[in-house]
Amino acid sequence: MKLNNETVTIELKNGTIVHGTITGVDMSMNTHLKTVKMTVKNKDPVNLDSLSIRGNNIRYYILPESLQLDTLLVDDTPKAKAKKKESMSRYS
């Protein structure tokens, strides 16, 4: 994954701010972090070794300024070759 080991800030829909290092993100946007500082709205910050956040609770990610987005957004996964379509004439 391209954002592994990047330190990000995440704001949750309930106003909680989470700052930590990404260890993984899945297709549902569930995000796993390490070395986390979590600040619940109107409370003192809490330090955690690790935290998993369900994707539908995330309002947005704040990415580091140093991140090269133009490079990261390039899709470099190999494409599967399209299968050759059979001729429809044999059914006529």
MDTraj code that builds the backbone (N, CA, C; nanometers):
import mdtraj as md
import numpy as np

residues = "MET LYS LEU ASN ASN GLU THR VAL THR ILE GLU LEU LYS ASN GLY THR ILE VAL HIS GLY THR ILE THR GLY VAL ASP MET SER MET ASN THR HIS LEU LYS THR VAL LYS MET THR VAL LYS ASN LYS ASP PRO VAL ASN LEU ASP SER LEU SER ILE ARG GLY ASN ASN ILE ARG TYR TYR ILE LEU PRO GLU SER LEU GLN LEU ASP THR LEU LEU VAL ASP ASP THR PRO LYS ALA LYS ALA LYS LYS LYS GLU SER MET SER ARG TYR SER".split()
xyz = np.array([
    [0.0824, -0.1179, 0.0000],
    [0.0000, 0.0000, 0.0000],
    [0.0875, 0.1251, 0.0000],
    [0.0424, 0.2252, -0.0686],
    [0.1262, 0.3426, -0.0907],
    [0.1400, 0.4335, 0.0308],
    [0.0445, 0.4309, 0.1228],
    [0.0514, 0.5209, 0.2384],
    [0.1036, 0.4540, 0.3646],
    [0.1493, 0.3302, 0.3556],
    [0.2055, 0.2647, 0.4739],
    [0.3200, 0.3478, 0.5299],
    [0.3250, 0.3565, 0.6614],
    [0.4283, 0.4290, 0.7354],
    [0.4239, 0.5803, 0.7163],
    [0.3143, 0.6331, 0.6636],
    [0.2960, 0.7788, 0.6565],
    [0.2211, 0.8239, 0.7817],
    [0.2619, 0.9358, 0.8380],
    [0.1945, 0.9907, 0.9550],
    [0.0859, 1.0863, 0.9075],
    [-0.0378, 1.0601, 0.9499],
    [-0.1530, 1.1376, 0.9054],
    [-0.2364, 1.1816, 1.0252],
    [-0.3243, 1.2767, 0.9999],
    [-0.4254, 1.3163, 1.0974],
    [-0.5602, 1.2829, 1.0361],
    [-0.6475, 1.2223, 1.1147],
    [-0.7796, 1.1823, 1.0674],
    [-0.8836, 1.2488, 1.1563],
    [-0.9810, 1.3140, 1.0935],
    [-1.0939, 1.3657, 1.1713],
    [-1.2108, 1.2712, 1.1532],
    [-1.2704, 1.2311, 1.2641],
    [-1.3849, 1.1415, 1.2610],
    [-1.5144, 1.2218, 1.2587],
    [-1.6229, 1.1577, 1.2218],
    [-1.7523, 1.2246, 1.2116],
    [-1.8014, 1.2784, 1.3454],
    [-1.7553, 1.2202, 1.4570],
    [-1.7982, 1.2683, 1.5884],
    [-1.7089, 1.3806, 1.6418],
    [-1.6135, 1.4285, 1.5601],
    [-1.5270, 1.5390, 1.5993],
    [-1.3949, 1.4974, 1.6610],
    [-1.3741, 1.3688, 1.6837],
    [-1.2484, 1.3188, 1.7391],
    [-1.1365, 1.3367, 1.6369],
    [-1.0190, 1.3776, 1.6846],
    [-0.9009, 1.3926, 1.5994],
    [-0.8029, 1.2815, 1.6352],
    [-0.7568, 1.2087, 1.5335],
    [-0.6626, 1.0983, 1.5532],
    [-0.5375, 1.1287, 1.4726],
    [-0.4217, 1.1220, 1.5372],
    [-0.2933, 1.1465, 1.4708],
    [-0.2074, 1.0221, 1.4914],
    [-0.1619, 0.9611, 1.3805],
    [-0.0807, 0.8411, 1.3937],
    [-0.0198, 0.7986, 1.2619],
    [0.0510, 0.6862, 1.2654],
    [0.1200, 0.6330, 1.1485],
    [0.0400, 0.5172, 1.0910],
    [0.0087, 0.5243, 0.9628],
    [-0.0731, 0.4219, 0.8971],
    [0.0040, 0.2907, 0.8859],
    [-0.0619, 0.1818, 0.9273],
    [-0.0058, 0.0481, 0.9056],
    [-0.0854, -0.0271, 0.8001],
    [-0.2067, 0.0184, 0.7711],
    [-0.2861, -0.0466, 0.6680],
    [-0.4218, 0.0192, 0.6498],
    [-0.4730, 0.0093, 0.5262],
    [-0.6069, 0.0573, 0.4922],
    [-0.6674, -0.0461, 0.3991],
    [-0.7952, -0.0830, 0.4224],
    [-0.8574, -0.1814, 0.3338],
    [-0.9589, -0.1149, 0.2405],
    [-1.0282, -0.1971, 0.1622],
    [-1.1201, -0.1451, 0.0608],
    [-1.2372, -0.0676, 0.1208],
    [-1.2739, -0.0957, 0.2434],
    [-1.3838, -0.0249, 0.3099],
    [-1.3348, 0.1008, 0.3811],
    [-1.2090, 0.1360, 0.3618],
    [-1.1428, 0.2507, 0.4224],
    [-1.1178, 0.2310, 0.5717],
    [-1.1340, 0.1070, 0.6213],
    [-1.0950, 0.0785, 0.7590],
    [-0.9460, 0.1069, 0.7677],
    [-0.9055, 0.1828, 0.8683],
    [-0.7677, 0.2302, 0.8773],
    [-0.7045, 0.1824, 1.0068],
    [-0.5841, 0.1283, 0.9953],
    [-0.5102, 0.0770, 1.1103],
    [-0.3882, 0.1665, 1.1308],
    [-0.3686, 0.2124, 1.2550],
    [-0.2621, 0.3068, 1.2869],
    [-0.1785, 0.2560, 1.4029],
    [-0.0537, 0.3048, 1.4097],
    [0.0325, 0.2794, 1.5253],
    [0.0800, 0.4137, 1.5789],
    [0.1324, 0.4147, 1.7003],
    [0.1819, 0.5357, 1.7672],
    [0.0788, 0.6481, 1.7542],
    [-0.0343, 0.6297, 1.8180],
    [-0.1518, 0.7142, 1.7985],
    [-0.1703, 0.8133, 1.9133],
    [-0.2102, 0.9353, 1.8759],
    [-0.2555, 1.0349, 1.9736],
    [-0.3999, 1.0671, 1.9354],
    [-0.4936, 1.0344, 2.0239],
    [-0.6356, 1.0536, 1.9961],
    [-0.6919, 1.1611, 2.0881],
    [-0.7550, 1.2616, 2.0279],
    [-0.8149, 1.3698, 2.1047],
    [-0.9652, 1.3683, 2.0813],
    [-1.0390, 1.3210, 2.1819],
    [-1.1850, 1.3230, 2.1755],
    [-1.2294, 1.4662, 2.2026],
    [-1.3348, 1.5090, 2.1353],
    [-1.3845, 1.6460, 2.1472],
    [-1.4019, 1.6857, 2.2941],
    [-1.3421, 1.7983, 2.3321],
    [-1.3508, 1.8562, 2.4673],
    [-1.2895, 1.7682, 2.5768],
    [-1.1935, 1.6822, 2.5411],
    [-1.1258, 1.5967, 2.6402],
    [-0.9750, 1.6065, 2.6197],
    [-0.8996, 1.5544, 2.7153],
    [-0.7538, 1.5514, 2.7045],
    [-0.7104, 1.4439, 2.6051],
    [-0.5973, 1.4655, 2.5348],
    [-0.5466, 1.3649, 2.4405],
    [-0.5067, 1.2353, 2.5113],
    [-0.5220, 1.1243, 2.4389],
    [-0.4853, 0.9922, 2.4896],
    [-0.3840, 0.9325, 2.3926],
    [-0.2743, 0.8766, 2.4443],
    [-0.1751, 0.8095, 2.3605],
    [-0.2036, 0.6600, 2.3581],
    [-0.1982, 0.6009, 2.2382],
    [-0.2250, 0.4589, 2.2192],
    [-0.1149, 0.3969, 2.1342],
    [-0.0861, 0.2685, 2.1574],
    [0.0121, 0.1980, 2.0747],
    [-0.0431, 0.1729, 1.9350],
    [-0.1705, 0.1329, 1.9269],
    [-0.2325, 0.1057, 1.7972],
    [-0.3819, 0.1343, 1.8055],
    [-0.4422, 0.1551, 1.6886],
    [-0.5845, 0.1856, 1.6814],
    [-0.6348, 0.1458, 1.5438],
    [-0.7550, 0.0881, 1.5393],
    [-0.8228, 0.0598, 1.4131],
    [-0.9498, 0.1430, 1.4081],
    [-0.9726, 0.2075, 1.2942],
    [-1.0893, 0.2939, 1.2767],
    [-1.1743, 0.2374, 1.1640],
    [-1.3027, 0.2193, 1.1917],
    [-1.3945, 0.1732, 1.0878],
    [-1.4121, 0.2850, 0.9845],
    [-1.4055, 0.2481, 0.8582],
    [-1.4040, 0.3459, 0.7502],
    [-1.5208, 0.4420, 0.7471],
    [-1.6419, 0.3954, 0.7819],
    [-1.7571, 0.4848, 0.7719],
    [-1.7604, 0.5903, 0.8826],
    [-1.6687, 0.5828, 0.9789],
    [-1.6597, 0.6849, 1.0840],
    [-1.5649, 0.7988, 1.0477],
    [-1.4936, 0.7861, 0.9368],
    [-1.3922, 0.8851, 0.8983],
    [-1.4566, 0.9988, 0.8194],
    [-1.4328, 1.1219, 0.8647],
    [-1.4785, 1.2396, 0.7896],
    [-1.3760, 1.2720, 0.6813],
    [-1.2473, 1.2855, 0.7200],
    [-1.1421, 1.3094, 0.6210],
    [-1.0047, 1.2810, 0.6794],
    [-0.9082, 1.2639, 0.5882],
    [-0.7669, 1.2461, 0.6218],
    [-0.6956, 1.3779, 0.5946],
    [-0.6013, 1.4127, 0.6801],
    [-0.5107, 1.5242, 0.6519],
    [-0.3748, 1.4608, 0.6252],
    [-0.3299, 1.4714, 0.5014],
    [-0.2039, 1.4093, 0.4602],
    [-0.0884, 1.5054, 0.4840],
    [0.0343, 1.4534, 0.5021],
    [0.1497, 1.5418, 0.5217],
    [0.1801, 1.6228, 0.3958],
    [0.2276, 1.7459, 0.4159],
    [0.2626, 1.8339, 0.3039],
    [0.3715, 1.7732, 0.2157],
    [0.4604, 1.6958, 0.2748],
    [0.5739, 1.6401, 0.2013],
    [0.5346, 1.5250, 0.1085],
    [0.4108, 1.4795, 0.1147],
    [0.3659, 1.3661, 0.0340],
    [0.3569, 1.4057, -0.1134],
    [0.4173, 1.3270, -0.2005],
    [0.4161, 1.3529, -0.3446],
    [0.2902, 1.2919, -0.4062],
    [0.1788, 1.3657, -0.4019],
    [0.0510, 1.3124, -0.4489],
    [0.0510, 1.2797, -0.5975],
    [0.1164, 1.3618, -0.6794],
    [0.1171, 1.3346, -0.8231],
    [0.1806, 1.1993, -0.8534],
    [0.2788, 1.1584, -0.7765],
    [0.3422, 1.0278, -0.7950],
    [0.2538, 0.9167, -0.7391],
    [0.1947, 0.9391, -0.6236],
    [0.1124, 0.8365, -0.5593],
    [-0.0161, 0.8065, -0.6351],
    [-0.0713, 0.9051, -0.7030],
    [-0.1992, 0.8862, -0.7707],
    [-0.1874, 0.8135, -0.9037],
    [-0.0668, 0.7884, -0.9508],
    [-0.0475, 0.7130, -1.0738],
    [-0.0790, 0.5669, -1.0450],
    [-0.1672, 0.5075, -1.1267],
    [-0.2046, 0.3672, -1.1096],
    [-0.0987, 0.2812, -1.1773],
    [-0.0128, 0.2188, -1.0957],
    [0.0969, 0.1395, -1.1516],
    [0.0717, -0.0106, -1.1400],
    [-0.0529, -0.0497, -1.1146],
    [-0.0832, -0.1930, -1.1081],
    [-0.0950, -0.2476, -1.2493],
    [-0.0440, -0.3686, -1.2719],
    [-0.0521, -0.4254, -1.4069],
    [-0.1971, -0.4523, -1.4462],
    [-0.2287, -0.4247, -1.5703],
    [-0.3641, -0.4446, -1.6211],
    [-0.3769, -0.5849, -1.6798],
    [-0.4912, -0.6472, -1.6561],
    [-0.5192, -0.7775, -1.7162],
    [-0.5567, -0.7536, -1.8619],
    [-0.5046, -0.8365, -1.9499],
    [-0.5350, -0.8206, -2.0916],
    [-0.6788, -0.8612, -2.1183],
    [-0.7449, -0.7856, -2.2050],
    [-0.8839, -0.8154, -2.2397],
    [-0.8891, -0.9430, -2.3220],
    [-0.9878, -1.0256, -2.2921],
    [-1.0032, -1.1494, -2.3687],
    [-1.0633, -1.1169, -2.5045],
    [-1.0213, -1.1938, -2.6038],
    [-1.0691, -1.1751, -2.7393],
    [-1.2153, -1.2184, -2.7471],
    [-1.3009, -1.1339, -2.8010],
    [-1.4427, -1.1680, -2.8136],
    [-1.4615, -1.2655, -2.9288],
    [-1.5467, -1.3644, -2.9039],
    [-1.5755, -1.4607, -3.0100],
    [-1.6715, -1.3976, -3.1095],
    [-1.6607, -1.4427, -3.2295],
    [-1.7467, -1.3921, -3.3351],
    [-1.8902, -1.4378, -3.3101],
    [-1.9852, -1.3501, -3.3320],
    [-2.1263, -1.3831, -3.3130],
    [-2.1824, -1.4522, -3.4364],
    [-2.1059, -1.4612, -3.5444],
    [-2.1560, -1.5168, -3.6698],
    [-2.1905, -1.6649, -3.6579],
    [-2.1297, -1.7367, -3.5692],
    [-2.1576, -1.8799, -3.5591],
    [-2.2965, -1.9070, -3.5017],
    [-2.3595, -1.8069, -3.4416],
    [-2.4934, -1.8247, -3.3856],
    [-2.6024, -1.7842, -3.4840],
    [-2.5656, -1.7290, -3.5975],
    [-2.6646, -1.6812, -3.6951],
    [-2.7142, -1.7913, -3.7839],
])
top = md.Topology()
chain = top.add_chain()
for i, resn in enumerate(residues, 1):
    res = top.add_residue(resn, chain, resSeq=i)
    for name in ("N", "CA", "C"):
        top.add_atom(name, md.element.get_by_symbol(name[0]), res)
traj = md.Trajectory(xyz[None], top)
